Amino acid sequence: MAIKEKPLIDAGSKGAGVPDFFFSNPFWAGFFGMAIAALLGGVCFGIPGSLFAGGDHRALVGTIAVGSLCAMAIGIVANLFLLLSNRNDEQIVDDRWQAFAGAVIACAMMLAVIWFGAPYMFTMLELMSSGAIRPAP
């Protein structure tokens, strides 16, 4: 092993792929868990959608939004199952309520971004498709 590779190997051996801030308390764990789920849902729907969109940017953006919504719906249902599971320990129940609150707030923020941002995104994509504006090279 060369000297220059040692820091990389040491960093990989710790096994911490996600920063600790994301899961520092139950609220942030629920919030970032839902945000990551929405991001991955959009990517998982967007990659196959880009193969069949045929240059229709509006269809691709709509597909990505639907993927995010599906992932958030699955995440909320999973959080509800976790919240309603039978536990007698008060600390665990409080932690689950905090995680659920974080997930709901992340969902509400993502829905607001989709609801208020989509018309502007569609208008910009329509202008780009018509050639009225062109992205810088």
N, CA, C and O atoms as CSV, one atom per row, in Angstrom:
chain,resi,resn,atom,element,x,y,z
A,1,MET,N,N,0.847,-1.181,0.000
A,1,MET,CA,C,0.000,0.000,0.000
A,1,MET,C,C,0.889,1.240,0.000
A,1,MET,O,O,1.803,1.370,0.814
A,2,ALA,N,N,0.605,2.130,-0.912
A,2,ALA,CA,C,1.370,3.366,-1.013
A,2,ALA,C,C,0.885,4.360,0.040
A,2,ALA,O,O,-0.230,4.258,0.551
A,3,ILE,N,N,1.736,5.302,0.342
A,3,ILE,CA,C,1.401,6.314,1.349
A,3,ILE,C,C,0.211,7.158,0.909
A,3,ILE,O,O,-0.636,7.502,1.733
A,4,LYS,N,N,0.133,7.495,-0.373
A,4,LYS,CA,C,-0.940,8.382,-0.829
A,4,LYS,C,C,-2.315,7.724,-0.772
A,4,LYS,O,O,-3.318,8.437,-0.775
A,5,GLU,N,N,-2.404,6.401,-0.720
A,5,GLU,CA,C,-3.691,5.713,-0.655
A,5,GLU,C,C,-4.192,5.503,0.766
A,5,GLU,O,O,-5.358,5.157,0.958
A,6,LYS,N,N,-3.344,5.704,1.762
A,6,LYS,CA,C,-3.721,5.413,3.140
A,6,LYS,C,C,-4.911,6.243,3.638
A,6,LYS,O,O,-5.799,5.669,4.268
A,7,PRO,N,N,-4.982,7.554,3.395
A,7,PRO,CA,C,-6.160,8.292,3.878
A,7,PRO,C,C,-7.469,7.796,3.269
A,7,PRO,O,O,-8.493,7.753,3.951
A,8,LEU,N,N,-7.443,7.426,2.007
A,8,LEU,CA,C,-8.654,6.919,1.364
A,8,LEU,C,C,-9.080,5.588,1.970
A,8,LEU,O,O,-10.266,5.357,2.206
A,9,ILE,N,N,-8.117,4.722,2.220
A,9,ILE,CA,C,-8.429,3.420,2.815
A,9,ILE,C,C,-8.912,3.598,4.256
A,9,ILE,O,O,-9.833,2.903,4.686
A,10,ASP,N,N,-8.307,4.511,4.995
A,10,ASP,CA,C,-8.756,4.769,6.369
A,10,ASP,C,C,-10.172,5.325,6.401
A,10,ASP,O,O,-10.969,4.950,7.261
A,11,ALA,N,N,-10.491,6.225,5.461
A,11,ALA,CA,C,-11.840,6.787,5.415
A,11,ALA,C,C,-12.862,5.721,5.046
A,11,ALA,O,O,-13.962,5.708,5.597
A,12,GLY,N,N,-12.521,4.832,4.129
A,12,GLY,CA,C,-13.439,3.772,3.733
A,12,GLY,C,C,-13.620,2.701,4.793
A,12,GLY,O,O,-14.661,2.047,4.847
A,13,SER,N,N,-12.615,2.519,5.636
A,13,SER,CA,C,-12.720,1.473,6.662
A,13,SER,C,C,-13.634,1.879,7.813
A,13,SER,O,O,-14.085,1.018,8.569
A,14,LYS,N,N,-13.915,3.166,7.962
A,14,LYS,CA,C,-14.814,3.606,9.035
A,14,LYS,C,C,-16.253,3.238,8.747
A,14,LYS,O,O,-17.039,3.070,9.679
A,15,GLY,N,N,-16.619,3.107,7.482
A,15,GLY,CA,C,-17.955,2.671,7.118
A,15,GLY,C,C,-19.035,3.721,7.262
A,15,GLY,O,O,-20.218,3.380,7.267
A,16,ALA,N,N,-18.674,4.970,7.378
A,16,ALA,CA,C,-19.661,6.038,7.529
A,16,ALA,C,C,-19.875,6.704,6.172
A,16,ALA,O,O,-19.205,7.683,5.844
A,17,GLY,N,N,-20.811,6.171,5.382
A,17,GLY,CA,C,-21.056,6.726,4.066
A,17,GLY,C,C,-21.944,7.951,4.098
A,17,GLY,O,O,-21.872,8.791,3.202
A,18,VAL,N,N,-22.786,8.068,5.123
A,18,VAL,CA,C,-23.711,9.194,5.249
A,18,VAL,C,C,-23.265,10.032,6.436
A,18,VAL,O,O,-22.977,9.479,7.497
A,19,PRO,N,N,-23.201,11.355,6.286
A,19,PRO,CA,C,-22.805,12.185,7.432
A,19,PRO,C,C,-23.736,11.985,8.622
A,19,PRO,O,O,-24.937,11.765,8.462
A,20,ASP,N,N,-23.164,12.065,9.802
A,20,ASP,CA,C,-23.938,11.844,11.028
A,20,ASP,C,C,-25.016,12.896,11.237
A,20,ASP,O,O,-25.987,12.640,11.948
A,21,PHE,N,N,-24.868,14.083,10.633
A,21,PHE,CA,C,-25.863,15.133,10.811
A,21,PHE,C,C,-27.232,14.694,10.320
A,21,PHE,O,O,-28.246,15.090,10.895
A,22,PHE,N,N,-27.285,13.886,9.271
A,22,PHE,CA,C,-28.563,13.465,8.718
A,22,PHE,C,C,-29.395,12.677,9.716
A,22,PHE,O,O,-30.624,12.711,9.660
A,23,PHE,N,N,-28.750,11.975,10.618
A,23,PHE,CA,C,-29.464,11.109,11.554
A,23,PHE,C,C,-29.078,11.422,12.996
A,23,PHE,O,O,-28.994,10.522,13.831
A,24,SER,N,N,-28.843,12.707,13.284
A,24,SER,CA,C,-28.402,13.091,14.625
A,24,SER,C,C,-29.504,12.984,15.662
A,24,SER,O,O,-29.216,12.716,16.829
A,25,ASN,N,N,-30.756,13.185,15.275
A,25,ASN,CA,C,-31.883,12.978,16.192
A,25,ASN,C,C,-33.054,12.449,15.375
A,25,ASN,O,O,-32.988,12.461,14.146
A,26,PRO,N,N,-34.115,11.988,16.009
A,26,PRO,CA,C,-35.216,11.365,15.264
A,26,PRO,C,C,-35.893,12.284,14.254
A,26,PRO,O,O,-36.303,11.832,13.185
A,27,PHE,N,N,-36.014,13.571,14.583
A,27,PHE,CA,C,-36.663,14.492,13.646
A,27,PHE,C,C,-35.885,14.563,12.340
A,27,PHE,O,O,-36.464,14.433,11.261
A,28,TRP,N,N,-34.576,14.770,12.434
A,28,TRP,CA,C,-33.761,14.865,11.223
A,28,TRP,C,C,-33.680,13.534,10.493
A,28,TRP,O,O,-33.558,13.501,9.269
A,29,ALA,N,N,-33.745,12.448,11.230
A,29,ALA,CA,C,-33.747,11.134,10.575
A,29,ALA,C,C,-34.996,10.968,9.713
A,29,ALA,O,O,-34.906,10.480,8.587
A,30,GLY,N,N,-36.150,11.366,10.224
A,30,GLY,CA,C,-37.377,11.299,9.440
A,30,GLY,C,C,-37.372,12.277,8.277
A,30,GLY,O,O,-37.813,11.950,7.176
A,31,PHE,N,N,-36.870,13.483,8.531
A,31,PHE,CA,C,-36.848,14.523,7.497
A,31,PHE,C,C,-35.940,14.116,6.339
A,31,PHE,O,O,-36.369,14.105,5.185
A,32,PHE,N,N,-34.691,13.781,6.647
A,32,PHE,CA,C,-33.751,13.446,5.574
A,32,PHE,C,C,-34.052,12.086,4.958
A,32,PHE,O,O,-33.767,11.864,3.781
A,33,GLY,N,N,-34.618,11.184,5.731
A,33,GLY,CA,C,-35.041,9.909,5.148
A,33,GLY,C,C,-36.099,10.111,4.087
A,33,GLY,O,O,-36.045,9.481,3.031
A,34,MET,N,N,-37.064,10.984,4.351
A,34,MET,CA,C,-38.110,11.259,3.366
A,34,MET,C,C,-37.556,12.057,2.191
A,34,MET,O,O,-37.947,11.820,1.048
A,35,ALA,N,N,-36.655,12.994,2.452
A,35,ALA,CA,C,-36.065,13.768,1.358
A,35,ALA,C,C,-35.246,12.873,0.435
A,35,ALA,O,O,-35.308,13.020,-0.786
A,36,ILE,N,N,-34.482,11.951,1.006
A,36,ILE,CA,C,-33.689,11.035,0.196
A,36,ILE,C,C,-34.605,10.082,-0.564
A,36,ILE,O,O,-34.320,9.731,-1.709
A,37,ALA,N,N,-35.698,9.662,0.059
A,37,ALA,CA,C,-36.653,8.788,-0.635
A,37,ALA,C,C,-37.264,9.506,-1.839
A,37,ALA,O,O,-37.405,8.910,-2.907
A,38,ALA,N,N,-37.626,10.776,-1.677
A,38,ALA,CA,C,-38.195,11.530,-2.796
A,38,ALA,C,C,-37.176,11.698,-3.916
A,38,ALA,O,O,-37.516,11.572,-5.093
A,39,LEU,N,N,-35.940,11.979,-3.556
A,39,LEU,CA,C,-34.891,12.126,-4.558
A,39,LEU,C,C,-34.667,10.821,-5.320
A,39,LEU,O,O,-34.604,10.820,-6.550
A,40,LEU,N,N,-34.548,9.723,-4.598
A,40,LEU,CA,C,-34.316,8.440,-5.257
A,40,LEU,C,C,-35.533,7.989,-6.065
A,40,LEU,O,O,-35.376,7.367,-7.116
A,41,GLY,N,N,-36.740,8.292,-5.591
A,41,GLY,CA,C,-37.937,7.964,-6.363
A,41,GLY,C,C,-37.982,8.716,-7.677
A,41,GLY,O,O,-38.336,8.151,-8.712
A,42,GLY,N,N,-37.622,9.999,-7.636
A,42,GLY,CA,C,-37.571,10.776,-8.871
A,42,GLY,C,C,-36.525,10.260,-9.834
A,42,GLY,O,O,-36.758,10.216,-11.042
A,43,VAL,N,N,-35.371,9.869,-9.312
A,43,VAL,CA,C,-34.312,9.334,-10.172
A,43,VAL,C,C,-34.723,7.983,-10.755
A,43,VAL,O,O,-34.503,7.714,-11.936
A,44,CYS,N,N,-35.317,7.143,-9.923
A,44,CYS,CA,C,-35.709,5.807,-10.395
A,44,CYS,C,C,-36.826,5.866,-11.437
A,44,CYS,O,O,-36.890,4.993,-12.302
A,45,PHE,N,N,-37.683,6.842,-11.383
A,45,PHE,CA,C,-38.697,7.008,-12.422
A,45,PHE,C,C,-38.137,7.787,-13.607
A,45,PHE,O,O,-38.544,7.562,-14.747
A,46,GLY,N,N,-37.207,8.699,-13.346
A,46,GLY,CA,C,-36.703,9.565,-14.407
A,46,GLY,C,C,-35.783,8.874,-15.386
A,46,GLY,O,O,-35.793,9.203,-16.572
A,47,ILE,N,N,-34.983,7.918,-14.922
A,47,ILE,CA,C,-34.056,7.248,-15.838
A,47,ILE,C,C,-34.810,6.443,-16.891
A,47,ILE,O,O,-34.538,6.619,-18.079
A,48,PRO,N,N,-35.751,5.564,-16.514
A,48,PRO,CA,C,-36.503,4.893,-17.582
A,48,PRO,C,C,-37.391,5.859,-18.365
A,48,PRO,O,O,-37.610,5.669,-19.561
A,49,GLY,N,N,-37.903,6.895,-17.693
A,49,GLY,CA,C,-38.738,7.870,-18.384
A,49,GLY,C,C,-37.980,8.632,-19.452
A,49,GLY,O,O,-38.552,9.010,-20.475
A,50,SER,N,N,-36.680,8.863,-19.220
A,50,SER,CA,C,-35.888,9.580,-20.219
A,50,SER,C,C,-35.677,8.748,-21.473
A,50,SER,O,O,-35.428,9.296,-22.546
A,51,LEU,N,N,-35.773,7.442,-21.349
A,51,LEU,CA,C,-35.619,6.581,-22.526
A,51,LEU,C,C,-36.821,6.673,-23.456
A,51,LEU,O,O,-36.692,6.486,-24.666
A,52,PHE,N,N,-37.999,6.963,-22.886
A,52,PHE,CA,C,-39.229,6.963,-23.676
A,52,PHE,C,C,-39.844,8.346,-23.846
A,52,PHE,O,O,-40.900,8.471,-24.466
A,53,ALA,N,N,-39.212,9.383,-23.313
A,53,ALA,CA,C,-39.793,10.725,-23.396
A,53,ALA,C,C,-39.721,11.279,-24.813
A,53,ALA,O,O,-40.591,12.054,-25.209
A,54,GLY,N,N,-38.722,10.907,-25.574
A,54,GLY,CA,C,-38.625,11.342,-26.956
A,54,GLY,C,C,-38.456,12.836,-27.123
A,54,GLY,O,O,-38.982,13.406,-28.079
A,55,GLY,N,N,-37.747,13.480,-26.234
A,55,GLY,CA,C,-37.533,14.924,-26.340
A,55,GLY,C,C,-38.628,15.760,-25.721
A,55,GLY,O,O,-38.549,16.988,-25.754
A,56,ASP,N,N,-39.633,15.145,-25.166
A,56,ASP,CA,C,-40.715,15.883,-24.519
A,56,ASP,C,C,-40.309,16.138,-23.068
A,56,ASP,O,O,-40.444,15.266,-22.211
A,57,HIS,N,N,-39.813,17.341,-22.811
A,57,HIS,CA,C,-39.308,17.675,-21.485
A,57,HIS,C,C,-40.419,17.696,-20.440
A,57,HIS,O,O,-40.201,17.336,-19.283
A,58,ARG,N,N,-41.603,18.117,-20.856
A,58,ARG,CA,C,-42.719,18.187,-19.905
A,58,ARG,C,C,-43.075,16.802,-19.387
A,58,ARG,O,O,-43.365,16.636,-18.202
A,59,ALA,N,N,-43.055,15.805,-20.269
A,59,ALA,CA,C,-43.370,14.444,-19.840
A,59,ALA,C,C,-42.306,13.922,-18.885
A,59,ALA,O,O,-42.617,13.210,-17.931
A,60,LEU,N,N,-41.055,14.274,-19.143
A,60,LEU,CA,C,-39.975,13.801,-18.273
A,60,LEU,C,C,-40.064,14.432,-16.889
A,60,LEU,O,O,-39.897,13.743,-15.882
A,61,VAL,N,N,-40.325,15.741,-16.831
A,61,VAL,CA,C,-40.461,16.404,-15.531
A,61,VAL,C,C,-41.674,15.861,-14.778
A,61,VAL,O,O,-41.614,15.666,-13.564
A,62,GLY,N,N,-42.758,15.621,-15.482
A,62,GLY,CA,C,-43.934,15.021,-14.847
A,62,GLY,C,C,-43.648,13.627,-14.327
A,62,GLY,O,O,-44.130,13.256,-13.257
A,63,THR,N,N,-42.876,12.853,-15.063
A,63,THR,CA,C,-42.510,11.504,-14.617
A,63,THR,C,C,-41.658,11.561,-13.365
A,63,THR,O,O,-41.853,10.767,-12.445
A,64,ILE,N,N,-40.725,12.482,-13.319
A,64,ILE,CA,C,-39.878,12.625,-12.128
A,64,ILE,C,C,-40.720,13.050,-10.923
A,64,ILE,O,O,-40.502,12.559,-9.815
A,65,ALA,N,N,-41.676,13.955,-11.128
A,65,ALA,CA,C,-42.549,14.382,-10.031
A,65,ALA,C,C,-43.405,13.224,-9.533
A,65,ALA,O,O,-43.591,13.064,-8.327
A,66,VAL,N,N,-43.925,12.421,-10.446
A,66,VAL,CA,C,-44.728,11.257,-10.037
A,66,VAL,C,C,-43.862,10.264,-9.265
A,66,VAL,O,O,-44.324,9.680,-8.284
A,67,GLY,N,N,-42.619,10.064,-9.689
A,67,GLY,CA,C,-41.722,9.181,-8.961
A,67,GLY,C,C,-41.458,9.670,-7.548
A,67,GLY,O,O,-41.420,8.875,-6.609
A,68,SER,N,N,-41.276,10.972,-7.393
A,68,SER,CA,C,-41.075,11.534,-6.052
A,68,SER,C,C,-42.313,11.360,-5.191
A,68,SER,O,O,-42.217,11.024,-4.010
A,69,LEU,N,N,-43.479,11.592,-5.787
A,69,LEU,CA,C,-44.723,11.437,-5.025
A,69,LEU,C,C,-44.944,9.985,-4.606
A,69,LEU,O,O,-45.375,9.725,-3.483
A,70,CYS,N,N,-44.656,9.042,-5.493
A,70,CYS,CA,C,-44.807,7.617,-5.147
A,70,CYS,C,C,-43.864,7.230,-4.016
A,70,CYS,O,O,-44.262,6.530,-3.085
A,71,ALA,N,N,-42.620,7.681,-4.094
A,71,ALA,CA,C,-41.661,7.352,-3.039
A,71,ALA,C,C,-42.076,7.974,-1.702
A,71,ALA,O,O,-41.918,7.354,-0.650
A,72,MET,N,N,-42.608,9.202,-1.747
A,72,MET,CA,C,-43.048,9.825,-0.499
A,72,MET,C,C,-44.268,9.113,0.064
A,72,MET,O,O,-44.398,8.994,1.282
A,73,ALA,N,N,-45.158,8.642,-0.788
A,73,ALA,CA,C,-46.322,7.895,-0.302
A,73,ALA,C,C,-45.882,6.601,0.372
A,73,ALA,O,O,-46.395,6.254,1.437
A,74,ILE,N,N,-44.949,5.892,-0.229
A,74,ILE,CA,C,-44.429,4.664,0.385
A,74,ILE,C,C,-43.740,4.992,1.707
A,74,ILE,O,O,-43.884,4.255,2.682
A,75,GLY,N,N,-42.990,6.101,1.742
A,75,GLY,CA,C,-42.299,6.498,2.971
A,75,GLY,C,C,-43.263,6.859,4.088
A,75,GLY,O,O,-43.035,6.497,5.243
A,76,ILE,N,N,-44.339,7.568,3.759
A,76,ILE,CA,C,-45.319,7.928,4.792
A,76,ILE,C,C,-46.017,6.680,5.325
A,76,ILE,O,O,-46.244,6.565,6.530
A,77,VAL,N,N,-46.360,5.745,4.437
A,77,VAL,CA,C,-46.995,4.503,4.888
A,77,VAL,C,C,-46.047,3.709,5.778
A,77,VAL,O,O,-46.472,3.149,6.788
A,78,ALA,N,N,-44.768,3.653,5.414
A,78,ALA,CA,C,-43.795,2.949,6.243
A,78,ALA,C,C,-43.636,3.629,7.600
A,78,ALA,O,O,-43.528,2.955,8.624
A,79,ASN,N,N,-43.623,4.957,7.611
A,79,ASN,CA,C,-43.545,5.678,8.880
A,79,ASN,C,C,-44.790,5.465,9.726
A,79,ASN,O,O,-44.696,5.373,10.950
A,80,LEU,N,N,-45.959,5.386,9.089
A,80,LEU,CA,C,-47.190,5.109,9.840
A,80,LEU,C,C,-47.166,3.715,10.451
A,80,LEU,O,O,-47.554,3.534,11.605
A,81,PHE,N,N,-46.710,2.727,9.679
A,81,PHE,CA,C,-46.595,1.375,10.239
A,81,PHE,C,C,-45.646,1.360,11.428
A,81,PHE,O,O,-45.923,0.721,12.443
A,82,LEU,N,N,-44.528,2.064,11.300
A,82,LEU,CA,C,-43.571,2.117,12.399
A,82,LEU,C,C,-44.160,2.840,13.599
A,82,LEU,O,O,-43.945,2.436,14.742
A,83,LEU,N,N,-44.899,3.903,13.339
A,83,LEU,CA,C,-45.492,4.687,14.424
A,83,LEU,C,C,-46.566,3.899,15.167
A,83,LEU,O,O,-46.670,3.982,16.391
A,84,LEU,N,N,-47.359,3.140,14.425
A,84,LEU,CA,C,-48.481,2.432,15.038
A,84,LEU,C,C,-48.121,1.052,15.559
A,84,LEU,O,O,-48.977,0.363,16.113
A,85,SER,N,N,-46.870,0.634,15.395
A,85,SER,CA,C,-46.493,-0.669,15.938
A,85,SER,C,C,-46.507,-0.611,17.468
A,85,SER,O,O,-46.303,0.448,18.061
A,86,ASN,N,N,-46.742,-1.721,18.072
A,86,ASN,CA,C,-46.964,-1.780,19.514
A,86,ASN,C,C,-45.645,-1.680,20.272
A,86,ASN,O,O,-44.826,-2.598,20.220
A,87,ARG,N,N,-45.439,-0.583,20.968
A,87,ARG,CA,C,-44.283,-0.380,21.831
A,87,ARG,C,C,-44.762,0.273,23.114
A,87,ARG,O,O,-45.589,1.185,23.086
A,88,ASN,N,N,-44.244,-0.192,24.228
A,88,ASN,CA,C,-44.636,0.374,25.509
A,88,ASN,C,C,-43.627,1.384,26.035
A,88,ASN,O,O,-43.933,2.139,26.958
A,89,ASP,N,N,-42.451,1.406,25.472
A,89,ASP,CA,C,-41.415,2.308,25.943
A,89,ASP,C,C,-41.723,3.737,25.482
A,89,ASP,O,O,-41.846,3.999,24.285
A,90,GLU,N,N,-41.847,4.651,26.443
A,90,GLU,CA,C,-42.216,6.030,26.119
A,90,GLU,C,C,-41.171,6.735,25.258
A,90,GLU,O,O,-41.521,7.526,24.383
A,91,GLN,N,N,-39.899,6.454,25.500
A,91,GLN,CA,C,-38.843,7.107,24.719
A,91,GLN,C,C,-38.908,6.697,23.251
A,91,GLN,O,O,-38.726,7.534,22.368
A,92,ILE,N,N,-39.163,5.432,22.984
A,92,ILE,CA,C,-39.256,4.960,21.603
A,92,ILE,C,C,-40.465,5.578,20.910
A,92,ILE,O,O,-40.388,5.971,19.746
A,93,VAL,N,N,-41.580,5.662,21.628
A,93,VAL,CA,C,-42.789,6.263,21.050
A,93,VAL,C,C,-42.548,7.741,20.736
A,93,VAL,O,O,-42.963,8.219,19.680
A,94,ASP,N,N,-41.887,8.468,21.633
A,94,ASP,CA,C,-41.577,9.878,21.376
A,94,ASP,C,C,-40.641,10.030,20.179
A,94,ASP,O,O,-40.821,10.924,19.353
A,95,ASP,N,N,-39.649,9.159,20.090
A,95,ASP,CA,C,-38.730,9.213,18.952
A,95,ASP,C,C,-39.458,8.941,17.643
A,95,ASP,O,O,-39.172,9.573,16.626
A,96,ARG,N,N,-40.391,8.009,17.667
A,96,ARG,CA,C,-41.137,7.699,16.446
A,96,ARG,C,C,-42.046,8.852,16.045
A,96,ARG,O,O,-42.208,9.122,14.855
A,97,TRP,N,N,-42.640,9.536,17.017
A,97,TRP,CA,C,-43.463,10.703,16.691
A,97,TRP,C,C,-42.616,11.812,16.091
A,97,TRP,O,O,-43.040,12.482,15.149
A,98,GLN,N,N,-41.412,12.011,16.637
A,98,GLN,CA,C,-40.524,13.031,16.084
A,98,GLN,C,C,-40.100,12.679,14.664
A,98,GLN,O,O,-40.061,13.549,13.795
A,99,ALA,N,N,-39.782,11.406,14.422
A,99,ALA,CA,C,-39.394,10.987,13.071
A,99,ALA,C,C,-40.562,11.151,12.096
A,99,ALA,O,O,-40.369,11.555,10.949
A,100,PHE,N,N,-41.763,10.837,12.553
A,100,PHE,CA,C,-42.943,11.009,11.702
A,100,PHE,C,C,-43.174,12.485,11.393
A,100,PHE,O,O,-43.517,12.836,10.264
A,101,ALA,N,N,-42.990,13.347,12.389
A,101,ALA,CA,C,-43.145,14.788,12.161
A,101,ALA,C,C,-42.126,15.280,11.143
A,101,ALA,O,O,-42.461,16.078,10.267
A,102,GLY,N,N,-40.905,14.820,11.248
A,102,GLY,CA,C,-39.888,15.207,10.269
A,102,GLY,C,C,-40.235,14.737,8.868
A,102,GLY,O,O,-40.034,15.463,7.893
A,103,ALA,N,N,-40.757,13.518,8.769
A,103,ALA,CA,C,-41.143,12.993,7.454
A,103,ALA,C,C,-42.306,13.783,6.865
A,103,ALA,O,O,-42.315,14.065,5.667
A,104,VAL,N,N,-43.273,14.137,7.678
A,104,VAL,CA,C,-44.430,14.895,7.195
A,104,VAL,C,C,-44.001,16.294,6.746
A,104,VAL,O,O,-44.488,16.790,5.731
A,105,ILE,N,N,-43.105,16.925,7.482
A,105,ILE,CA,C,-42.633,18.260,7.087
A,105,ILE,C,C,-41.843,18.187,5.783
A,105,ILE,O,O,-41.986,19.057,4.924
A,106,ALA,N,N,-41.015,17.161,5.628
A,106,ALA,CA,C,-40.275,16.999,4.369
A,106,ALA,C,C,-41.238,16.769,3.212
A,106,ALA,O,O,-41.041,17.297,2.118
A,107,CYS,N,N,-42.282,15.979,3.456
A,107,CYS,CA,C,-43.303,15.737,2.424
A,107,CYS,C,C,-44.006,17.034,2.050
A,107,CYS,O,O,-44.204,17.314,0.867
A,108,ALA,N,N,-44.379,17.819,3.040
A,108,ALA,CA,C,-45.070,19.077,2.774
A,108,ALA,C,C,-44.178,20.037,1.996
A,108,ALA,O,O,-44.651,20.737,1.101
A,109,MET,N,N,-42.893,20.073,2.331
A,109,MET,CA,C,-41.977,20.954,1.608
A,109,MET,C,C,-41.817,20.501,0.156
A,109,MET,O,O,-41.800,21.330,-0.754
A,110,MET,N,N,-41.699,19.192,-0.064
A,110,MET,CA,C,-41.543,18.687,-1.424
A,110,MET,C,C,-42.814,18.921,-2.243
A,110,MET,O,O,-42.739,19.280,-3.418
A,111,LEU,N,N,-43.969,18.721,-1.632
A,111,LEU,CA,C,-45.223,18.992,-2.330
A,111,LEU,C,C,-45.339,20.467,-2.700
A,111,LEU,O,O,-45.821,20.796,-3.784
A,112,ALA,N,N,-44.901,21.356,-1.810
A,112,ALA,CA,C,-44.936,22.788,-2.119
A,112,ALA,C,C,-43.994,23.119,-3.276
A,112,ALA,O,O,-44.332,23.926,-4.142
A,113,VAL,N,N,-42.828,22.506,-3.290
A,113,VAL,CA,C,-41.888,22.748,-4.392
A,113,VAL,C,C,-42.482,22.258,-5.705
A,113,VAL,O,O,-42.387,22.943,-6.723
A,114,ILE,N,N,-43.094,21.077,-5.690
A,114,ILE,CA,C,-43.696,20.550,-6.917
A,114,ILE,C,C,-44.880,21.417,-7.341
A,114,ILE,O,O,-44.997,21.761,-8.517
A,115,TRP,N,N,-45.753,21.772,-6.411
A,115,TRP,CA,C,-46.971,22.518,-6.732
A,115,TRP,C,C,-46.665,23.921,-7.266
A,115,TRP,O,O,-47.242,24.354,-8.264
A,116,PHE,N,N,-45.744,24.630,-6.583
A,116,PHE,CA,C,-45.478,26.012,-6.977
A,116,PHE,C,C,-44.368,26.115,-8.024
A,116,PHE,O,O,-44.327,27.093,-8.770
A,117,GLY,N,N,-43.480,25.143,-8.099
A,117,GLY,CA,C,-42.368,25.221,-9.033
A,117,GLY,C,C,-42.648,24.631,-10.398
A,117,GLY,O,O,-42.016,25.018,-11.380
A,118,ALA,N,N,-43.582,23.706,-10.477
A,118,ALA,CA,C,-43.838,23.021,-11.748
A,118,ALA,C,C,-44.300,23.968,-12.862
A,118,ALA,O,O,-43.810,23.832,-13.983
A,119,PRO,N,N,-45.202,24.910,-12.625
A,119,PRO,CA,C,-45.605,25.797,-13.735
A,119,PRO,C,C,-44.437,26.599,-14.314
A,119,PRO,O,O,-44.352,26.781,-15.529
A,120,TYR,N,N,-43.546,27.074,-13.457
A,120,TYR,CA,C,-42.392,27.826,-13.938
A,120,TYR,C,C,-41.428,26.921,-14.699
A,120,TYR,O,O,-40.858,27.318,-15.716
A,121,MET,N,N,-41.253,25.702,-14.195
A,121,MET,CA,C,-40.383,24.747,-14.877
A,121,MET,C,C,-40.956,24.395,-16.247
A,121,MET,O,O,-40.218,24.336,-17.231
A,122,PHE,N,N,-42.272,24.158,-16.317
A,122,PHE,CA,C,-42.887,23.815,-17.594
A,122,PHE,C,C,-42.801,24.974,-18.591
A,122,PHE,O,O,-42.585,24.755,-19.783
A,123,THR,N,N,-42.969,26.198,-18.105
A,123,THR,CA,C,-42.853,27.358,-18.983
A,123,THR,C,C,-41.441,27.486,-19.529
A,123,THR,O,O,-41.255,27.742,-20.719
A,124,MET,N,N,-40.451,27.310,-18.674
A,124,MET,CA,C,-39.072,27.387,-19.133
A,124,MET,C,C,-38.768,26.297,-20.157
A,124,MET,O,O,-38.106,26.558,-21.161
A,125,LEU,N,N,-39.249,25.071,-19.907
A,125,LEU,CA,C,-38.999,23.982,-20.844
A,125,LEU,C,C,-39.715,24.215,-22.169
A,125,LEU,O,O,-39.204,23.850,-23.229
A,126,GLU,N,N,-40.904,24.828,-22.108
A,126,GLU,CA,C,-41.632,25.151,-23.341
A,126,GLU,C,C,-40.878,26.182,-24.158
A,126,GLU,O,O,-40.800,26.080,-25.382
A,127,LEU,N,N,-40.324,27.175,-23.480
A,127,LEU,CA,C,-39.532,28.190,-24.192
A,127,LEU,C,C,-38.262,27.591,-24.779
A,127,LEU,O,O,-37.849,27.961,-25.879
A,128,MET,N,N,-37.643,26.670,-24.052
A,128,MET,CA,C,-36.440,26.012,-24.580
A,128,MET,C,C,-36.784,25.137,-25.783
A,128,MET,O,O,-36.016,25.079,-26.744
A,129,SER,N,N,-37.921,24.461,-25.741
A,129,SER,CA,C,-38.324,23.589,-26.863
A,129,SER,C,C,-38.632,24.405,-28.116
A,129,SER,O,O,-38.366,23.963,-29.234
A,130,SER,N,N,-39.195,25.595,-27.922
A,130,SER,CA,C,-39.544,26.425,-29.084
A,130,SER,C,C,-38.345,27.203,-29.616
A,130,SER,O,O,-38.437,27.826,-30.673
A,131,GLY,N,N,-37.230,27.176,-28.907
A,131,GLY,CA,C,-36.035,27.886,-29.340
A,131,GLY,C,C,-36.006,29.328,-28.922
A,131,GLY,O,O,-35.117,30.064,-29.349
A,132,ALA,N,N,-36.952,29.772,-28.093
A,132,ALA,CA,C,-36.985,31.166,-27.657
A,132,ALA,C,C,-35.796,31.467,-26.745
A,132,ALA,O,O,-35.240,32.564,-26.796
A,133,ILE,N,N,-35.407,30.510,-25.919
A,133,ILE,CA,C,-34.207,30.669,-25.093
A,133,ILE,C,C,-33.352,29.425,-25.296
A,133,ILE,O,O,-33.861,28.327,-25.520
A,134,ARG,N,N,-32.082,29.621,-25.215
A,134,ARG,CA,C,-31.155,28.509,-25.366
A,134,ARG,C,C,-30.203,28.512,-24.184
A,134,ARG,O,O,-29.735,29.573,-23.772
A,135,PRO,N,N,-29.907,27.326,-23.626
A,135,PRO,CA,C,-28.933,27.279,-22.557
A,135,PRO,C,C,-27.548,27.650,-23.082
A,135,PRO,O,O,-27.223,27.385,-24.240
A,136,ALA,N,N,-26.757,28.251,-22.246
A,136,ALA,CA,C,-25.403,28.642,-22.644
A,136,ALA,C,C,-24.582,27.388,-22.912
A,136,ALA,O,O,-24.716,26.387,-22.208
A,137,PRO,N,N,-23.727,27.448,-23.938
A,137,PRO,CA,C,-22.905,26.264,-24.253
A,137,PRO,C,C,-21.808,26.039,-23.246
A,137,PRO,O,O,-21.037,25.088,-23.374
